[in-house]
Amino acid sequence: MNTLKGNLALLFCGDFSPVRRFESMVLEKGRAIFGDLQETIEKSDLAFLNLEAPLSLRGKAVQKTGKPGVPGLRANPDCIKAVAEAGFDVVSLANNHAMDFGSVALADTLDQCRSAGLAACGAGENLAVARQPVMLERKGIKIAILAVAEHQFGVAREDSAGVAPLDVIDNLSMLEQARACADLVFVSIHGGNDFFEYPRPDLRRVCRFYADRGADAVVCHHSHKPGAYELYKGKPIVYGLGNLIFDHLHPPAGWREGYALKLEYSATNQEFLGFDIIPYSQSLEQGGLELMSGDLYQVFMSGLETLRKNVESNVAFEREWQAFCESQSAFAIMRSYSPIRPQALYWLDRHFSIHKWLLPKSVLNFRLNAMRCESHRELLISVLENKRKSAS
């Protein structure tokens, strides 16, 4: 798709996290870290990415899941210069790392974005602020972008800083308010299962619901690998853009791949004209991002087409979801019900299937009901939150 003069081109990109070994490279290379995607960014009327690390030297690492003492993500505040110089306009902070170093680091990140001329959405000093959309105008068209994240650590409250949560009732109100004063409305969701190319069933249902209720497109990120997309009732829904810039010492399959989504609308009547998928690879070894071409491009697009067909078919989608659940079964049980989490325990489970001892038939229905029933689940969440507060 070639953007014609007078049309509106919007670019959506995934997780930008200038941490670990990438931090010094981003500081050194600046916008060149985005490689040959740079031209597309510059030619877009609006470019968006998910900023998945606080940009601050202050704050104390909060305790989340995982091993005690494992640090959260954060990067040098000057890394924001690469984003601004590249031509990005909007960053989402609605993700599971925005609060890794507390409210002071989030405040620093928001300040850095403002100083660099970037609009930030999806996080703030309280829930009311975090829910506010970014409102911009391009070529006479009013554009609203809403950003929310699945419930993990760092969700904003009425009286505390954090990110805007994925909440259907609350988000619908946000969407309706944005729809009332904008010509085009886009929803960014940070959610999904790590390293799974498809959405969980309820996430697919929610994304389609938002499209039905007025979103012109819904874009998801978080799974750390390129995921399925679909054109739902003429509206694009992407379930996983993959990493944009993100280091990993031992990258899992798909970590180094991703794609940008370019949308085009008529500047005359806001009609959706089409979209482009722009695949790339990213790694420290190649010095940042590099667009795919030739056979690599063809193989990637062929795989993505298979994902699209499967996510649009209820039968194929259910098959893929059940296969993923089966592959994660032992880990999910161990993570949820084991009182300890040393790596040796996972080794023992692989050899002796000890997860079966943690979920005997005698308690299976009880635990299933505690998680499935809304009232039981909300009670359990509140009890655990109170336990966590008292233990800190």
C-alpha positions in Angstrom: 0.0 0.0 0.0 1.5 3.3 -1.1 0.2 6.3 0.9 -1.3 8.9 -1.5 -1.0 12.6 -0.9 -4.1 13.7 1.0 -4.6 10.4 2.7 -3.8 9.7 6.4 -1.1 7.2 7.2 -0.9 5.8 10.8 1.9 3.5 12.0 1.6 1.2 15.1 4.7 -0.5 16.5 5.2 -2.9 19.4 7.4 -3.1 22.4 10.3 -0.7 22.7 12.5 -1.5 25.7 16.0 0.0 25.5 17.3 -2.1 28.4 20.3 -4.4 29.1 22.8 -4.4 26.2 20.5 -2.3 24.0 20.6 0.7 26.3 24.1 1.8 25.3 23.4 1.1 21.7 20.2 3.3 21.7 22.1 6.1 23.4 24.9 5.9 20.8 22.9 5.3 17.6 19.8 7.4 18.4 17.1 7.0 15.8 19.4 4.8 13.6 18.5 2.0 16.0 15.2 1.7 14.0 17.2 0.9 10.8 15.4 1.0 7.5 12.0 1.3 9.2 13.0 4.9 9.8 11.7 6.0 6.4 8.3 4.6 7.0 8.1 6.2 10.5 9.1 9.6 9.0 6.5 9.4 6.2 3.6 8.5 8.6 1.3 11.2 9.8 1.2 9.6 13.2 3.5 6.9 14.6 2.9 4.9 17.9 5.0 2.5 20.0 4.7 0.8 23.4 7.4 2.1 25.7 8.1 -0.9 27.9 10.5 0.4 30.5 10.5 3.4 32.8 13.0 6.0 31.8 14.4 7.0 35.1 17.5 6.7 37.4 15.3 7.1 40.5 13.0 4.7 42.4 13.3 1.3 44.0 12.6 -1.9 42.2 9.2 -3.2 43.2 8.7 -6.9 44.1 6.7 -8.7 41.5 6.5 -12.3 40.4 9.6 -14.3 39.8 12.7 -14.8 41.9 13.3 -12.4 44.8 16.0 -9.9 43.9 15.5 -10.0 40.1 15.5 -6.4 39.0 12.7 -4.8 37.0 13.3 -3.0 33.7 14.4 0.6 33.4 16.6 2.6 31.1 18.5 5.9 30.8 16.1 8.8 30.4 18.1 10.0 27.3 16.9 6.9 25.4 13.7 8.9 24.7 15.7 11.0 22.3 15.9 8.1 19.8 12.1 7.8 19.8 11.5 11.5 19.3 14.2 11.9 16.7 12.9 8.9 14.7 9.5 10.7 14.3 7.3 8.9 16.7 4.4 10.9 18.1 2.7 8.7 20.7 3.9 6.2 23.3 1.8 3.9 25.4 2.9 3.4 29.0 0.1 0.9 29.7 2.2 -2.2 30.2 3.4 -4.5 33.0 6.8 -2.8 33.3 5.8 0.9 33.6 5.7 0.7 37.4 8.8 -1.5 37.9 10.5 1.3 39.9 7.5 2.8 41.4 5.5 6.0 41.0 8.6 8.3 41.0 10.1 6.5 38.0 6.7 6.7 36.2 6.6 10.4 36.9 10.1 10.8 35.4 9.1 8.8 32.3 6.1 11.1 31.8 8.3 14.1 32.2 10.8 12.8 29.7 8.0 12.1 27.1 6.7 15.6 27.5 10.1 17.2 27.2 10.7 15.3 24.0 7.4 16.4 22.5 5.8 13.0 22.7 2.3 12.3 23.8 1.9 9.6 26.4 -1.2 7.6 27.2 -2.2 4.7 29.4 -0.6 5.7 32.7 -0.6 8.5 35.2 -0.7 9.8 38.8 -4.1 8.1 39.4 -6.7 6.1 37.6 -8.6 9.1 36.2 -5.4 10.5 34.5 -4.3 7.0 33.3 -7.6 6.5 31.5 -7.3 9.7 29.5 -6.8 9.2 25.7 -4.2 11.0 23.6 -6.1 13.4 21.3 -4.3 14.6 18.2 -5.2 16.2 14.9 -3.7 15.3 11.6 -4.8 16.7 8.2 -7.9 18.0 9.9 -8.9 14.6 11.3 -9.2 14.2 15.1 -7.6 11.0 16.3 -8.0 9.4 19.8 -5.7 6.6 21.1 -6.7 4.7 24.2 -4.2 2.5 25.9 -4.9 -0.2 28.6 -3.1 -3.3 30.0 -4.2 -6.6 31.5 -4.2 -6.7 35.3 -0.7 -7.3 36.6 1.3 -5.3 39.1 1.1 -1.6 38.7 -2.5 -0.9 37.9 -3.6 2.6 38.8 -6.1 3.3 41.6 -8.2 6.3 42.4 -5.6 7.5 44.8 -2.4 6.0 43.4 -0.3 6.0 40.2 -0.2 3.3 37.7 -1.4 2.1 34.3 -5.0 2.0 32.9 -6.4 -1.6 33.3 -8.2 -3.7 30.8 -11.7 -3.5 32.1 -14.6 -3.9 29.7 -17.1 -1.7 31.5 -14.5 1.0 32.2 -13.0 0.8 28.7 -16.4 1.0 27.0 -17.0 4.3 28.8 -13.5 5.5 27.7 -14.3 4.4 24.1 -17.7 6.1 24.0 -16.3 9.4 25.3 -13.5 9.3 22.7 -15.9 8.4 20.0 -18.0 11.5 20.8 -15.1 13.9 20.1 -12.8 12.1 17.6 -13.1 11.1 14.0 -10.9 8.0 14.4 -10.4 6.0 17.6 -7.8 3.4 18.2 -7.4 1.0 21.2 -4.0 -0.3 22.3 -4.0 -3.4 24.6 -1.0 -4.8 26.4 -2.0 -8.3 26.9 -1.9 -12.0 25.8 0.1 -15.0 26.8 3.9 -15.0 26.4 5.2 -16.6 23.2 1.7 -17.6 22.0 0.8 -16.3 18.5 -2.9 -16.2 19.2 -5.1 -14.3 21.7 -6.6 -16.1 24.6 -10.3 -16.7 23.8 -11.6 -13.9 26.0 -9.1 -11.4 24.6 -10.3 -12.1 21.1 -13.9 -11.6 22.2 -13.0 -8.3 23.9 -11.1 -7.0 20.9 -14.0 -7.7 18.6 -16.4 -6.1 21.1 -14.3 -2.9 21.1 -14.4 -2.9 17.3 -18.2 -3.4 17.4 -18.5 -0.5 19.8 -16.6 2.1 17.8 -12.9 1.4 17.7 -11.5 1.8 14.2 -8.7 -0.7 15.0 -7.4 -2.6 18.0 -3.7 -3.3 18.4 -2.3 -5.7 21.0 1.3 -6.2 22.1 3.1 -8.1 25.0 3.5 -11.7 23.8 7.1 -11.1 22.6 6.6 -12.7 19.2 4.6 -11.7 16.1 1.0 -12.8 16.4 -2.1 -13.3 14.4 -4.2 -10.5 12.9 -7.6 -10.3 11.3 -9.9 -7.9 9.4 -13.0 -8.1 11.6 -16.1 -6.5 9.9 -13.7 -4.4 7.9 -11.6 -3.3 10.9 -8.0 -4.4 11.6 -7.3 -6.3 14.9 -3.7 -7.3 15.6 -3.2 -9.7 18.5 0.6 -9.3 18.7 3.0 -7.0 17.0 6.1 -8.6 18.6 9.1 -6.8 20.0 10.3 -3.5 18.3 13.6 -3.2 20.2 14.1 -5.5 23.1 17.2 -7.4 24.3 17.4 -11.0 25.5 20.5 -12.9 26.3 19.0 -16.2 25.2 16.1 -15.2 22.9 13.2 -17.7 22.6 11.8 -18.5 19.1 10.1 -15.4 17.7 11.7 -12.9 20.1 13.8 -11.2 17.3 10.9 -10.9 14.9 8.0 -8.4 14.7 6.0 -6.3 12.4 4.7 -2.7 12.2 1.1 -2.0 11.1 0.5 0.8 8.7 -3.1 1.9 8.4 -4.4 4.3 5.7 -7.6 6.4 5.8 -9.1 8.9 3.5 -8.5 12.5 4.7 -11.8 13.5 3.1 -14.3 11.2 4.8 -12.1 9.0 7.2 -12.9 5.9 5.1 -10.6 2.9 5.8 -8.5 2.4 2.7 -6.3 -0.5 3.6 -3.2 -1.6 5.6 0.3 -2.8 5.2 2.2 -5.3 7.4 5.9 -4.4 7.6 7.9 -7.3 9.1 11.4 -6.9 10.5 14.0 -8.6 12.6 15.8 -6.9 15.6 18.8 -7.9 17.6 21.9 -6.5 19.2 24.1 -8.4 16.7 22.6 -6.7 13.7 22.7 -3.3 15.4 19.0 -2.8 15.9 16.1 -3.2 13.4 16.2 -4.5 9.8 13.3 -4.9 7.5 12.7 -8.4 6.0 13.1 -8.9 2.3 13.3 -11.7 -0.2 12.7 -15.3 0.9 12.7 -14.2 4.6 9.8 -11.8 3.9 7.8 -14.4 1.9 8.2 -17.1 4.6 7.1 -14.6 7.3 4.1 -13.4 5.5 3.1 -17.0 4.6 3.2 -17.9 8.3 1.2 -14.8 9.2 -1.4 -15.7 6.7 -1.8 -19.1 8.4 -2.2 -17.4 11.7 -4.9 -15.1 10.2 -6.9 -18.0 8.8 -6.7 -19.9 12.1 -7.8 -16.9 14.3 -10.8 -16.3 12.0 -11.9 -19.9 12.2 -13.5 -20.9 15.5 -12.6 -24.6 15.1 -8.9 -23.9 14.2 -8.6 -21.3 16.9 -10.0 -23.6 19.6 -7.6 -26.3 18.4 -4.6 -23.9 18.7 -5.7 -22.7 22.2 -6.2 -26.2 23.6 -2.8 -27.2 22.2 -1.2 -24.2 23.9 -3.0 -25.0 27.2 -1.7 -28.6 27.1 1.8 -27.4 26.5 1.6 -25.1 29.5 -0.4 -27.4 31.8 2.4 -28.6 34.1 4.0 -25.1 34.4 0.7 -23.4 35.1 -0.1 -25.8 37.9 3.4 -25.6 39.4 3.4 -21.8 39.3 0.0 -21.6 40.9 0.1 -24.2 43.6 3.7 -25.0 44.5 4.7 -23.3 47.7 8.3 -23.0 46.4 9.6 -22.1 42.9 13.3 -23.2 42.6 14.5 -24.3 39.1 15.2 -27.7 40.5 11.5 -28.2 41.1 10.8 -27.7 37.4 13.5 -30.2 36.6 11.9 -32.7 38.9 8.5 -32.2 37.4 9.8 -32.8 33.9 11.2 -36.2 35.0 8.6 -37.2 37.6 5.4 -35.2 36.9 5.1 -33.9 40.4 2.6 -31.3 39.3 0.0 -34.1 39.5 0.5 -34.2 43.3 -0.2 -30.5 43.5 -3.6 -30.8 41.9 -5.2 -34.1 43.0 -8.7 -35.1 41.9 -10.0 -34.4 45.4 -9.4 -30.7 45.2 -9.6 -30.2 41.4 -13.2 -29.1 41.3 -12.8 -26.8 44.3 -9.8 -25.0 42.8 -11.5 -24.7 39.4 -14.6 -23.2 41.0 -12.5 -20.8 43.0 -10.9 -19.4 39.9 -13.9 -19.6 37.5 -16.6 -18.1 39.7 -16.5 -14.4 39.6 -17.4 -13.9 43.3 -14.9 -16.5 44.5 -12.2 -15.1 42.3 -12.7 -11.5 43.4 -12.6 -12.6 47.0 -9.4 -14.5 46.5 -7.8 -11.6 44.7 -8.6 -9.2 47.5 -7.4 -11.6 50.2 -4.1 -12.0 48.4 -3.7 -8.3 47.8 -4.2 -7.7 51.5 -1.7 -10.4 52.4 0.8 -8.8 50.1 0.3 -5.4 51.7 0.7 -6.8 55.2 3.9 -8.7 54.2 5.6 -5.8 52.7 
